[in-house]
Amino acid sequence: MRVHAARIGQTVPSRASLYAHLRSSQAGYRRCLATHADTAHPRIDLAPRTPPYEKLVKKLEEVRKILGPARGLTLAEKILYSHLEKPEESLLSNTDNGKDIRGRANLKLKPDRVAMQDASAQMAILQFMSCGLPSTAVPASIHCDHMIVGERGADTDLPTSIAGNKEVFDFLESAAKKYGIEFWPPGAGIIHQSVLENYSAPGLMMLGTDSHTPNAGGLGAIAIGVGGADAVDALVDAPWELKAPKILGVELVGELGGWASPKDIILHLAGQLTVRGGTGYIIEYFGPGVQSLSCTGMATVCNMGAEVGATTSLFPFSPAHIPYLQATHRGPIAEAASKVAAAPMSQNLLRADPEAAYDKVIRIDLSTLEPHINGPFTPDLSTPISKFKQVVEEKGWPKTFGAGLIGSCTNSSYQDMTKAEEIVKQAAAVGLKPKADFIITPGSEQIRATLERDETLSTFSNAGGTVLANACGPCIGMWNRTDAPPKGESNAILTSYNRNFPGRNDGNRSTMNFLASPELITAMTYSGSTTFNPATDSLDTPNGPFKFSPPKGSDLPSAGFAEGRPEFFATPGIPDPSVEIVVDPKSTRLALLDPFPPFPHSELNNLRVLYKVKGQCTTDTISAAGPWLKYKGHLPNISENTLIGAVNAQTGEVNVAYDVDGTKSGIPELAKRWRDKGQEWLVVAEHNYGEGSAREHAALQPRYLGGRIILAKSFARIHETNLKKQGIVPLTFANETDYDLFEACDEVSTRGLLDVLMSGGKGEVELIVKKGGEEKVVKTRHTLSEDQCGFILAGSALNLLARRAQEEREEVLREDVLTD
């Protein structure tokens, strides 16, 4: 890759002066109170934040004409189909004239908005810059939340992280100002909480460069996690393609009680579906139980739908949406959405038709739902609290835990925090102190400022809790764990996070992360024991046994939300072509992109198997986070971590690969060696390859190092799409037992692949494997659409978009010349 500087216009002033006082006392910060008024905030322009309801309703009417007025549509279908660029083309092609859309149609969609977090935004912006456009085609935002280390508390951690990542933050801010993207600086909040508070709205369609983007579905939006290249589609006004998902209906009846919380809905559902059970589906919640849930509680449920592989999750328009929108200065949006939700069903964008059919239905009785604890090492290992002690003893899991961590994008709302506060107050009243470290992460500056005003944070601090910055922190591995046990030593932590893969939080693959609700974790922190059940067990105090009461919390603050510190407000989304973007050619953090070479006019011949992966292979496995996040904008440097978490299926070793001559090395080292001598390669893997995050680096890095094919038993949805966008061909075994045929360094060629690509996805691909002088034929399956074939032929989706943008610019110039 060639790296060089880009300079356009004038330099952006540094924000350093705005952060200089961050080490000062929390009490000194300026605060302003929000109110429940229906009027918009004078600082906020609601126009780009309001879904285009009139346009969407008209598009829905068009869809009904195409499919027939008797066709019942689910809520997800209504919102998706009303965002189609050309409804007739998408709905009637390859669908038996519209009778069989789900799982077959390729939907070409025009999203309303894009949201990006700082780690993934770097590559998304670098790709967007390559297209040469003056501004984004849709409203967009960047949220600096992934690169802030959690250790001692916000006052110390935030300034240190800002100083350490200044180059990246300056790059993102300058690009945001140049292209008209709203920029939320480090400390402003976690992307998904900030999106819920500012951008999500009923009926909206949004793409986000993070797998937990579906958090916005708690407010009735279709919000889908994607890689940066997918985000660029929307940013340049190209249609974004999605295989029409099937719809899984989850009927909620009854009402939560006792210690059960919205978190337990999704923890329970994950246990039923497993990490692959939602793949290819949108999860749509319905039923009378929906009415009893808060807006932020619904967001928690949708957030963790990513853990079962779902495309997204969403709730219908609910009475709880109105006060939440009003409290977050979006009263006019609440009013507009209410009118749409009250419209006749033929024009009702925000509710499912009564006759709508789901592909599957799961019924959950909230009245009987128990609190659950999920894990370790996978978010779908679900255990009711009443049985957890028994399972801990049977499995030999640690009976003590070192830290209870609450917050993250999943559970950092005002309601979550006030529930935990009630537990802490109960314990303080009888003289109890936490026996495990107690760590708190507010989800946004708005939440933090409100909790400070309402003395919730002081309650936590007085109990010995550590309040971290408004950022992801320990949830994604940005955690300098002060009580860290030796690497390899088995230990436990409890978190209210969403994901608990080995090594994810503290870098120790032996740390067992158990997922639960914030209130359950807070109570258990006072016991320090994984076998403690606050619903039934008591703790000893000087005055006798004490038992916690289930907390209630508050959905919204009675005094309104406090805005917090003005230096954390977003920049306006107004493009400024005079702004200069600088990438230092000597930087180790940022590198401009060179295009990948196009697909050859031939089959792929003489590939070699770089690695045969055994078992789970997540995006963390393929492209680790934690300390590697600092290289997210520098493809050569971050490629040094490619597949370093993968287990060698032949030897059981981690990140140990063998060359043809038996030379032993790390996987990235071998990949580079092969690439440099022109040897392209493939990886062979098992089920759900690429599960986890939307991390497109897990596709970019193999492509940069010479990868051409990933052959797996199955793929996670986002990652399969990311591979195609970067020019890598994802194939699955037609017969899964053929996985056993492959060994590292096997020579492999394709047969039929070029024809499939040239015909827009028609046909089959076979792999010819040379073993011991013999050739074996392995049949495969693919999901390549016509557009995706174009990406691979061009070398990447970005190559294709850049070419189209150049053609459009040339056409404009020709028209100008003719006009003159």
Secondary structure, DSSP 8 states (H G I E B T S, - for coil): --------SB----SHHHHTTTTS-GGGS---B----SS--TT---GGGS--HHHHHHHHHHHHHHH-TT----HHHHHHHTTBSSHHHHHHTTTTTTTS-TTT-EEEE--SEEEEEHHHHHHHHHHHHHTT-SS-SS-EEEE--SS--BSS-HHHHHHHHHHHTHHHHHHHHHHHHHHT-EEE-TTSB-HHHHHHHHT--TT-EEEESSTTGGGGGGGT-EEEE--HHHHHHHHTT--EEEE--EEEEEEEES---TT--HHHHHHHHHHHH-TTTTBTEEEEEESGGGGGS-HHHHHHHHHGGGGGTBSEEE----TTHHHHHHHTT-HHHHHHHHHHHTS-GGG-TTS--TT---SEEEEEEGGG---EEE-SSSTT-EEEHHHHHHHHHHHT--SB-SEEEEETTTS-SHHHHHHHHHHHHHHHHTT---SSEEEEE-SBHHHHHHHHHTTHHHHHHHTT-EE--SS-GGGGT-B--TT---TT--EEEEES-S---TTTTTS-TTEEEEE--HHHHHHHHTTTBTT--TTT--EEETTEEE--------SS-TT--B---GGGS-------TTB-----TT-SSB----------SS---SEEEEEEEES--BHHHHB--GGGGGGTB-HHHHGGGBTTT-EETTT--BS-EE-TT--EE-HHHHHHHHHHTT--EEEE--TTBTBS---THHHHHHHHTTEEEEEES-B-HHHHHHHHHTT-EEEEESSGGGGGG--TT-EEEEESHHHHHHTTS-S--EEEEEETTEEEEEEEE----HHHHHHHHHTSHHHHHHHHHHHHHHHHHHHHHHH-
